[in-house]
């Protein structure tokens, strides 16, 4: 069975959608809603669900403080009754069968199951996230699932100390890095069964924390590279991924002075990327012309 943990902060416009997406899933033993000091109607909505469904539980931080999503996930984690955890952000939703399909991949040696997701933008267009099946390459590239798209082993999370509450960004990949260092075996489910709703006013798009976001992203990749070198697993393919994604990131964020990859591999990666985009565009044009 699965415990679902939903951190909530001022999400009264989306919380109902999130809860309804999982409330009737057969493997859900409990839903833990952690109200993170909301000042809107989120707590009222959460309590309305708890009054209707006895397996929905509401938690708060001491003195009803706002402590952030990672602290809220940790609070839910230590109170969860199940061996496997589904984290769900209050503005996202799961598609039918997500938990059941991923749970069918589980064994006791896995620390988490990676899933794909669909990014849904305010203008109506969608982007399909696809993982990389080499866990270390996926970790470097940011293509190893995300919080709501993955399924998590509670014991493994507790063993590594849960979420790092001091980070303002890159929390899920820093968490997966610590998990992979201790438990390298993970599972994969390639179906995109999580919908991630992207908002312009989300915290991740706040320019005030952009500098910290860039530093967190860079520092984590450099830590991953160092670890792989220490265990003699930083092979040419992972160096290629590292150099390519790092060069792209540094160019986009005007921080080329922080680039420490192989410049030749990085530029080769960009050439390959452009060729793939051209092939993809050509394929779409040819498909359109035959319809």
N, C-alpha and C positions, 0 to 999 in steps of 0.2 A: 504493500500500500504506500501511498504518497502523501506527504504533507506539502501543501501549497502555502507559500509565504508572500504576502503582498504588502510592501511598504507604501504608505499613503501620506502625501503632503499636499493639501489643497487640490485634490483631484475629484471634486464633486461632479464634474462634467463627464468623467470617463470611468470612474470606479465601478459603476453598475455594469458597464460593458465588460470590464475585466472579470468581475465575479461571475457574471452569467456565462462567460465562456468556459468556466471550469466547474461550476457548482453541480452539474449533473454527470460529470465524468466518473465512470464506475470505480476507478482505482483511487480516487481521492478520499483519504481517511479524515482529513481535516483541512480547513482553510484558516490560516492565521493572518489576520489583518493587523498590521502595526501602524497605528495612527501616530505620525511623527509631528505632533503639535500643530495639526491643521487648524486654521482659523475660518474656514468656510464650512460647508455642510457635509464634508467627508465623514466626520464622526457620526452624524445622524444617519447617513446612508449605510455605513458599516453596521451600526447597531440595528437598523431595520432588517438587514440580512441576517444578523445573528439571532434576532427574535424569530425569524422564519425558519432558519436552518440550524439545528442544535450543534452541528459539527463546525460551525463558524465561530471562531474565538477572536476577541478584540484585546490587543495589548497596547499599552502606552509606555513611554519613557517616564522616569521619575519626574514629578511636578509638571507632567505633560509638556516636557521640553521638546524642541526641535533639534534632533541630533544628526540628521542626515540619513540617506538611504542605506549606507553600509551598516551603520549602527542599528538601524531598524531590522535589516536582514539578520544580523547577529542575534538580536533579541528574539526574533522568531525562531532562529535556528536552535538555540538552547532550550526552547520550550516545545519543539516539535516532537511528535511521538513516533514518526515513521523513519525507516532507514534511508529512504530516498526523498530528496527535496526538489520541488519545483518552485523556483523564484519567479514571480510575475510582477512586473511594474504595473502601477495602477492605471497607466494610460495605454497599455498594450493588451492583446488578447491571444488566447490559444485557439487553434482550429480543432474541430472534433477529432478525437483519436490521437492527439499529439502525445499525451502522457502514456497512453497504452502502447503505442507503437515504439516509443523510446524505451519504455520499461521492458519490453520483450527482448531488448538487446543487452540487458543488465546481467553482469555476474559480479561476484563479491570482490574480484580483483580490480575492478574499474573504479576510478575516482569520479568520473563524470561521463555523460553521453553528450556528444556534440550534435547539434541540430542546425538546419538551415532556417532562414527566416525571410520574411517579405517586409521591406521598408515601404511604408505608405506615407506619401507626402501630401501636404495640404492642397496642392494643385491637382491632385488626382492621379499622378503617375506613380508607378511602383518600381522598386528595384529588388531583385532576388539576390540575397546573400548566398554564397556558396563556399563551403569550407574547403580547406586543403587537407588531404588525408594524412600527410606527414605532420604529426602533432607539433614538432619543433618549427617547421617551416610555417605552419598555420599560425603558431603563436607569434612568430616574427611579423608575419604579414597582416595580422589582425583578422585572420580568416579561420578561426576555430570556434565559431559560434559566438553567442552573446548570452547575457544573464538569463533572459526569459526563454531563449531558444534551446538552452541546454538543460539536462537533468543531472542532479548532483547527489553524490554519496555523502550522507550526513556524517558518518564516522570519519571519512577522509577529511571533510571540512573542519571538523572539531580537532582532528589530529594536528592540523597545520595552524590552528588558532583562528579560523574563520576569516572574515573579511577584514582588510586593513582599513581601519576607520580614519587614519591620518591622511589618506590620499583623496584629492579632489577630482581625479580622473584616472583612467586606465585601471580602475579597481578590479574589473572582472579578469583582465589579462594578467595582472599581477597575481591574482588569486589562482588562476590556472597555471601560471609559472611555478608557484610554490607546490601545487598539486602534482605537476609533472615531475618535479625534482624528487618527490617522494614516492609517487605512484605513476609510473610512466604508461601503464596500460589504461587506455580509454576506449570508448565505443563510439560508433557513428550511426546516425540515421539521416539519410540524405533528403528526406521529404521536407519541404518548407511549410511547417505547421505552426508557425508563430508570426503574428502580425505586429510589427513595430511601427507605431505612429510617430512621425517626425514633425516637430513643431518648431517654428522659427524662434519662439521665445523660450525654448528649453534651456536648461542649465548648460548643456554641452555646447550651445551656440552663443553663450554669453561672452562678449569680447573682454570683459573684465578678468576672466580666468584663462584667457587664451595662452598667455605666456606660461602659466603653470601647466596647462594641458600639454603644450609642446615639450616642456622639460620632462614631464612624467612619461610621455611617450618615448622620448629619446633615451632616458635613463633606463627604462625597462628593457628596451631592445639591446642596449649595451650590456646590461646584466645577463640577458639571455645568451648573447654572444660569448661573454666571458665564461659562463657556466658550460656551454657546449665545448669550448676550447679545453676547459679543465677536464672534461670527461672524454676528450678526443672524438667528439661527434659533430664538430663544425666542418662538415665536408664541403665539397665544391658546390653542390646543389643548394645547401643551406646558405653558403656564402653568397651565391648568386641571388637568392631570395632576399637575404639581408641587405646586400648592396643596392639592389634594385628598389626595394620598398623604402629604404632609408634615403636614397637619392631623391626619389619622388617626394617624400615627405619634407625633406630639407629645402627643396626647390619651392614647394608650395608655401612653406612657412618662413621663407627668407632666413634660414639658419644653416647655410652651407658650411659655415665654419665648424659646425658640429658633426659633419659627415666624416665617419672613420671607416667606411667600407672600401671595397675595391672599385675604383672609379671606372676601370674598363668593364668590369662585370655589371656595374650599375648602368652604364650607357648601353651595353648590350641588352640588358633587360628592357630598357626603354624602347630600343629598336624593335625587339620582339613584341612588346606591348602595342606599339603603333601598327605593326603588321597585322596582328590579330584583330585590332579594331577595324582596319581597312577590309579584311576578309569578312568580318561580321557585317559591316555596312554593305559590302558587295552582295553578300548572301541575302540580306533583307531586300535589297533593290531587285535582285533577280527573282526572288520569291514574289514580290509585289507585281512584277511585270508579267508573271505567268498566271495571275489570278483574274 
